[in-house]
Amino acid sequence: MTPSEAFVETMVANGVSEMFGIMGSAFMDAMDIFAPAGIRLIPVVHEQGAGHMADGYARVSGRHGVVIGQNGPGISNCVTAIAAAYWAHSPVVIVTPEAGTMGIGLGGFQEARQLPMFQEFTKYQGHVTHPARMAEFTGRCFDRAMAEMGPTQLNIPRDYFYGQIKAEIPRPQRLDRGAGGEARLNEAAELLAQAKFPVIISGGGVVMADAVEACKALAERLGAPVVNSYLHNDSFPANHPLWCGPLGYQGSKAAMKLLAQADVVVALGSRLGPFGTLPQHGLDYWPKNAKIIQIDADHKMLGLVKKISVGICGDAKAAAIALSQRLAERTLVCDATRAARADQIATEKAAWEKELDEWTHERDPYSLDMIEEQKHEKTFNGGQYLHPRQVLRELEKAMPEDVMVSTDIGNINSVANSYLRFNKPRSFFAAMSWGNCGYAFPTIIGAKVAAPHRPAISYAGDGAWGMSLMETLTCVRHNIPVTAVVFHNRQWGAEKKNQVDFYNRRFVAGELESPSFANIARAMGAEGIVVDRLEDVGPALKKAIDLQMNHGKTTIIEIMCTRELGDPFRRDALSKPVRMLDKYKDYV
């Protein structure tokens, strides 16, 4: 066969049916046979979008997401998206055709050293060193992406697609992960048997291991409240009595208050990342004296951020089942307080819901000034600017069953963490620790390709939307219907909040004046809805979902919001300004 055939056949062996990217001459010989192999290449507007789509596709399906582009600039455009996939533990394979071997080092057209670009953000980098090894390296990249749960890079000199080789297509190799070591599992079970107030943190590993039912069983045996780790709101069903909501930035006060009481914490499938355990809402909620049982498939994460009592290197599902089995026939100390703890869980959750209902707007001095200033200001349609929290609550109420939601980076998107609840895993997608703008919309497009039967919604502020709105053309051109909610508040809100808190409201580069994004959407061939009355928020979302699911239409919902701002990401991120030179003495 030819190396192109070996490349394509190895992808087929790994179940690849969709890829994202922009066509290019560097891989055109292989691309020519994608269709007869049963592979659909979905052309995008920008390669960063392709990388995010592959990420969303992988996170929903649990299979590989694949992205490809032209050597040089087409590949460098993907770096940010692969970094986001890395921090989301997404098994994305990026195929990076590079300059031909006879021209490397001569500074030719679109030549670049493409392996160093991705070395920080990949679990494995396969560089095809000879055409005869095409299938070998391709298979290894697909295997390693699943084994390591993260992106891998397949780098192919463009002249290596050609020629005649003998090749054996490798069969995919998949790990069968176990529950962990017997000694550590027994030690953890003993700690739980003696626990008075156990709490479970359900992390991203629970989603990746399809461990929600196993987590539920363990929580029910213990009567333990379950809190979601930061930005993993889909790791435990919100309709379960033991669900308490997410930790971390703009998370659930109920979750934080209950975690603060824990004497034993089970971190199931969570690396306990620093951003998800920082103080929030004025609560320093991490229990200082609790014993921590951390379960993670990556041994390097055990005890990395928080001091732990027991570390179990194992699959979240298998480990949860093993612990439940060990506790099944035992009398537990916490059995005596099961009813009282259930009442406490319900009370804290009810109090938090009541607080959210009454928290109709932000109450800091700057936000109050902005609310007053915009009372008499009119929107495009002559309506009123809406309070973001009220909007988010109405969107929450109107969410369809089986929904998938992606969120971008920004102030309103972060506040949304309090209002996003899911009953099914593989439903919530955020840029995780990478935190890049322009993430949400292309990611939800990829998710929709993987699960066309599910409603797909993205959230973005107007700043982040400006980085991704061009992918509306991808939706229209290739019949991938999604719904995008754009919070139009005419500012870079997250960073502007720092200028409020530290720089005496001296705003530099924070203002965004834009035309109607709904009108831009219509010009692109999508539907556009402007919302500037609170009573229209829910109906607009329901209309957009109907257009998506029943008419195959992409809709941009543009919600006109006030310039009020929620709490900053973290108050310790900046220091009070000090000025030494006379010309800057007033800039404090």
N, C-alpha and C positions, 0 to 999 in steps of 0.2 A: 504494500500500500504506500501512499504518499504520507509525509509527515502531517499534512493538513487532515488527511483521513484519520490518522492515528489520534490526532488532537480531538477531532470531532467525535470519533467513536468512543473515546475515553470519557468525554462529557456525557454522551448518551448512556454509557454504563453507569454513570453517577446520577442518572435521572434528570439531567438538565433539560428543561423544556422551554425556558425563557431566559434571555440575557438582556442586559440594558447597556446602551452605549451609543456612540456615533460611529458610523462606518468609516473605514479608512483603508488606504492602499496597503498598509503594513500587514493586514490580516485578511485581505480580500480573497485570497485563494481558499482559505478555510471558510470564510463567510459565504462563499458561493455555494457551499453544500450544507449550510445550516438547515435550510428548509426541507430538503429530502431526508435529513436526519431527524426531523421532528423538532427542531429548535427554532424558536421565534426570537429574532433580534428586535427589541423595541427601541427605536431611535428616540433620543431625548433632545432637549434644546441645549443643555450644557452637561459636560461629563460629571461635574459634582452631583448634579441631580441623578445621574445614572448610578453613582455609588450609593447615594441615599436610597434609591429605589431598590437596589440589590439588598441593602440592609433591611428595609421594611419587608421585602419578600422573604428573607431568611427568618426574620423574627416571627412572622405569622405562620409560615409553613413548617419551620423546624428543619428545612432543607437548605442546601446551598443557595445563596444569591450570587449571581455572576455578573461582572461588569467588565467591559472591554472598550478600548479606544485606540486612536492613532498614536504611534510612538511620539515621544516628546511632549508637546503641549496638551494633547488629548489625555495623556497619562498624568502629567503634573496637575491637571485640573481636578483629579480624583483624590488628591492627598487628604484634604479636609474630610471628605466623606468616609474614607477608609479609617481615619482616626476616630471618627464617631462610631463606626462599626466595631472598632477594637474595644472601645469602652462599653459598648453594648453587648460584647461577647457574641457577636453575630458571625456565623460561618460564611463569610463572603469570600469568594475567590475573585481576585482582580487579575485579569489577563493583560499583560503589558508587553505587546510587541515592541521591539526596540530596533534601532538602526542596524543595518546589515553588517555582518562581521568584517567585510572587506573595507568598510568605511569608518568603523568605530575608532575614535581617537583622532580623526581628521577634521573635526568641527563641521561636519556635514549638516544638511538640512534636517531639522527636527531631531537632532542627536542630543541625547542626555544620558547621564548615568542614572538609570531608573531604580536600581536596587537601593541605593542609599536614601532615596526619597521616602521609602516606606519602611525602613528598618525599625523605626520606633513603634510602628503601628501594625505589625504583622507577627503572626505566630511562627510562620515559616516562609522562606523565600526560595522558590525553586527556579533556577536558571538553567534553561535547556542548553547543554554544552555540546550537543551533537544532534543532528536530525533524527538519528536512530533511537535517541532517548526521549523523544517527544511524549510517547504514551506513559513512560515511566514517571517523568517529572509531573505531567498533568495529573496522573492518578494520585501521586504523593501529595500534591497541593490540595486535592479534594479530600483525601483521607485526613490530612493534618488539620484542615479547617474544622472538621467535626470532632476530631480527637481533642484538640486544644480549645475548641469553641471560640474561634476568633478568625480574623481575616488571614488569608495566605496570598502570596503573590506568585504568579507564574510568568516569568520573564522569558520571552522568545525572540531571538534575533530574527528579523523579518525574512531573511533568506533561508532560514531553517524550515519554513513551511513547504519548501519545494524539494523535489528529488524522489528517489525510490528507496524504501527501507523495508526490512522485515520487522514486524512488531507483534507482540502479544498484548492485547488490551487487558490491563490489570483489573481484577475484580475488586470492587470497593471493600475496604477493611474498616469495620466499625468496632469500637470498644464496647465491651459489656462491663459497665462500671459496677463495682460492688458497694456494699454498705459501709465499708471501713473495717478497721481492725477490731477483733473481738474484745480485746482488753479495753480499748477506749469506749466501745459501745456499752460494755458492762459498767464502766466507771460513770458514763453519762446517765445510764439508767438509774444507778444508785443515787446520784445527785438529784435526779427528778423525783425519785421515790421519797426523798426527805424534804423536798421543796414545799414551802408554805404558800408561796405566791409565784408560780412559774409563769413566764411570758414567752411567747414564740414570736420571733421576727421572721417573717416569710419574705425571702429575697428572690432575686432574679433566677437563681438556681432552681427554685421550685417550679418556675414556669418552664425553664429549659429542660428539666428532667420529667416534665408532666407529672409533678408530684403534688398537685393541689389536693387530690383526694387523700393521699397519704398524710399530708399536713393536717387536713381536717380530722382525720381519725386520731392522730396524736393529740391535737388540741382538745378534742372531745373527751378523750381518756383523761386528760389532765384538768379539764374545765378551764383551760388557760386562755386568756385573751390573746388574740393574734393581731400583730401590727405589721403593716407592709413596710419593707425597707424603702428608702427614698426613690421615687420614680418607678416603683414596681407595684403600682396600685392594683394591678391585675393578678397579683400573686396569691390572693385569697378572696373568696366571693364576698361582696359587700352585703349580700342578703343573709349571711350566716350570723347567728346571734353572737358568736365569739369574735367577729371582725370588728376592729376598732379604728381602722384608717391608717394613713401613712405617717411615718416619721419624717423628720427633716424639714427643709425650708417650706413654709406655708402648709405644713402638714396638719394633722389632727391633734387638738389639745387632749382629747380623750385618750388617744394612743399614747401620748407623752406622759400623761398623768398616771396611767396604768403601768407603763414601763418603769416609771420612777419607783414603784412599790415592789418591783421584782426582787426576789432573793436568788432565783435561778433564771437565766435567760438562755433560750435555745435560738441561736442564730442559724436558721436553716437555709442553706444556699445563699449566704450573704457574706461578702468580704468586710462588712461593717465599715464601709467607706466613710472618711471623715466628714464629707458634706452631708451625709444622712444622719449624723449623730450630734451635730452642733446644737447648741441652745437655740430655741425658737419660741416666739410668742412670750418672751420673757421667762421661759422655763428652761432651767438647766436640768433636763429630765433624765440624763443617763445615770443609772443606778451605780453609785460609787462602790458599794460593797457586794454587789451581786456576783455570784459565780456564773461564768459564761461558758456555755457549750457551743462551740462553733463548728459547723459542718459545711465543708466546701470541697468541691471536686479538685480544686487546685491547692496542693499542700502549701504553696508559697503564700497563700492568703491567711493561713491559720495563725492567729495572734499578731498579724502585721500591724493592725491599727489599734486594737483593744487587747488588753491583757486578758488571757483566757485561762479557764481552769481545765477544760478538756477540749482537745482539737481532734476532729474526726475528718480524715481525708476520704470522702466517699460521695456517692451519688445521693442527692437530696431525697429522692423517692425511696431508694433502698434503705437509707439510714433511718428515715422516719418510720418505715415499716418495721425495721429491726428494733427500734426503741419501743414502738407500740407493742410488739410481741413480748418484749421483756417486762413491760409494765402491766400486761393484760390481766394476769392472775394475782398481782400483788395488791396489797392494801397500801395506798399512798397517804402520806401526811395530809396532802391537800384535799383528799376526798372529804374530810370533815367540814371543809369550808366551801364546798362546791356551790351551794345555793347562795350563800352570802356573796361570793365573788361574782356569780352571775348577776345578782342584783346590782352590785357595784359597777360592773361593765355596762349594764343597761342604763344606769343613772348617769355615768360619765358621758356616754354616747348621746343621751337625750339632752344633756346640758350643752354639749358642743353643737348639736343641731339647732338648738334654740338660739345659741349665740350667733351661729351663721345666719339664721333667719333674720335676726335683729341687726346684724352687721351689714347694713345696706350701703354704707359708703365709708371711705377711710376718714380717720378723725384727727390726723396730724395737722398742724397749722398750715403747711403748704397745700395739702389737699383741700382743706376747707376754703382757703383763698381761691383755689382753682374752681371749686364748685360754685362759689359765689360769683366769680368772674364770668363763668360760662352759663349762668342762669338765663341771661337774656341774649345769648349768642345763638344763632340759628345754624343748622346743618345744611347740607346740599339741598335737602328736601323741605327745608323750613321747619324741621322738627327740633327736638331737644337732644342734647348730649346726655348719654346714659351712664349711670354708675356701673363700673366694671363688675363689682360683686353681685349686684342685682342681675346683671346680664348672665354671669356665670351660673347663678342659681337657676335662672329660667332655662338656660341651655341644658343644665343637668336634668331638669324635670322632663324635657322634651326628647332626651336621648332614646333612640330605639333599642330594642333588644338585640343582643349579639353585635353591638357596635364596636368598631375599632376607632381609637382616637390617637392622633399624634399631636404633640405640643412642641412649639418652638421655644427659643430662649427669649426672655423679656419679662417685664414686670407683671402684666396681666396674665401671661401664660403661667408664671410661677404661682400667682394667687389661685389659678385654676386647680392647683394640686389639692386644695381643700374640697373641691366640688366634683372631682372625677372619681367615680366609683364603678366597678366592673364586677360582673358575676362569672366571667369566663376568662381563662388565661389567654395569652397572646392577643391582648386587646389594647394595650397601652404602650406607646412608643415615644420616648424622649431621647434627646441627645446625650443623656447621661453625663458623665464627668467631663466630656469634651466641651459641651456647652456651646456649640456653634449655631449662629443664626442661619436661616435658610434650610433648616433640617426638616421641618414638619411636613411641608407639602409634598416634596418628592418622596419622602418615606411612606406617606399614606398612599401614594400612587403605586409604589411597589407592593404594599400590603394588599391593595385592591386587586392587583394582578394575581397574587397568590391565593386570594380568597374573594373571588368576584361575587359570591353570594352574600357577603357581609357588608353592612353599611359602613362607609369609611369617611371619617371627618378629621380635618386638621385644624389646629388653632395656630394663629400667628399674629403678632403685632404688625403695625404698618412698616416698621424698620425691617424686620425679618421677611415680611412679605415681599418687599422690594428686591430681596435677594433670590426669590424663588418663583415669583409670579409667572415668569416666562414658561414654566413647565405646564401652565394651563394649556399651551399649544400641544404638548404631548398628550394630554387627556383628550383634547378635541380631535387631533389627528388620528389617534389610535384607539378611539372608543374605550377609554378607561374612565368611567364616570366616578367622580368623588365630590365631596362637599368641603369647601374651605371656608372657615370662619376667620375673618380679618378684623382685628380690633383696631379701629382707626382713631388714634388719640393724638396724632401729629407730633410724636416725640419718640426719642430713644429712651424709654422709660426707666429701664434698669440702671443704666449708668447715670442718667439725670438725677436719680434719687441720691446718688453720692454727691452731686453738686449742690443738692438741697441740704444735705446733712453736714457736709464738710467745707463747702466753698461759698456759703452765704448767698446761694441762689445765683451765682455767676454762671450762666449757662453758655457753654461753648460747644458748638457743633451738635447740640441735642435736639434742635427743632426740626420737624419734618412737615413741610407743606406739600400736599399731594392732590392730584385730581381724584375723581371718584374711581376707586378700584372696581366697583361694580360696572361702570361704563367701560373700563379697560377690558374687563372680562367679556362683556358683550361684543366688543370689537374683535376679540379673539375667537368668537364663536361659542362661548359658554354663556350660561345664564348669570345674571347679576342682580342681587337684591340689596338695597340700602335699608338698614333698620335704624330708626331714630325715635321709636316709641317702645317702651318696655313691653307693652302687651303684644307687640309684633315679634318678639324674639323667638318664642316657642313656635308659633305658626310658621315663621320663616324657616326654621330648621326642619320642621316637619315637611314643608313644601319642597325644600331642597332634597331631602331624603327620598321623597316620592319621585322627584325628577331623576334622581340617581338610580334608584332601584327598579323603577317601572318604565322609565323613558330613556335611560342611558345618557342622561345629561349631567355634565359637571356644572356646579353652581358655586359662585363666590358670594358669600354673605358678608356684606360690609357693615359692621356695627359701629356707629358713631359714639365714641366714649369720651367722657371727661378726662382731663389731664391729671386727675388725682393719682397718687402712687402708693402702692403697698410697701411694706417693710423691705429694706435692702436685702440682698443675698446674705451678707454677713457683715456685722458691724465692726469686726476686727480687721477688715480688709484694707482699711485706709487709716492714716494718722492725721491728726490736726495739722494744717499747713503752718510752716514756720518760714518767715521771710527775713533775710539778712540785709539785702540791698534796699536803699531808700526808695528807689523807683517802684519797688513792689510792696512797700510797707503796709499799704491798705488792702492787699490781697491776702487776707487772713480770715 
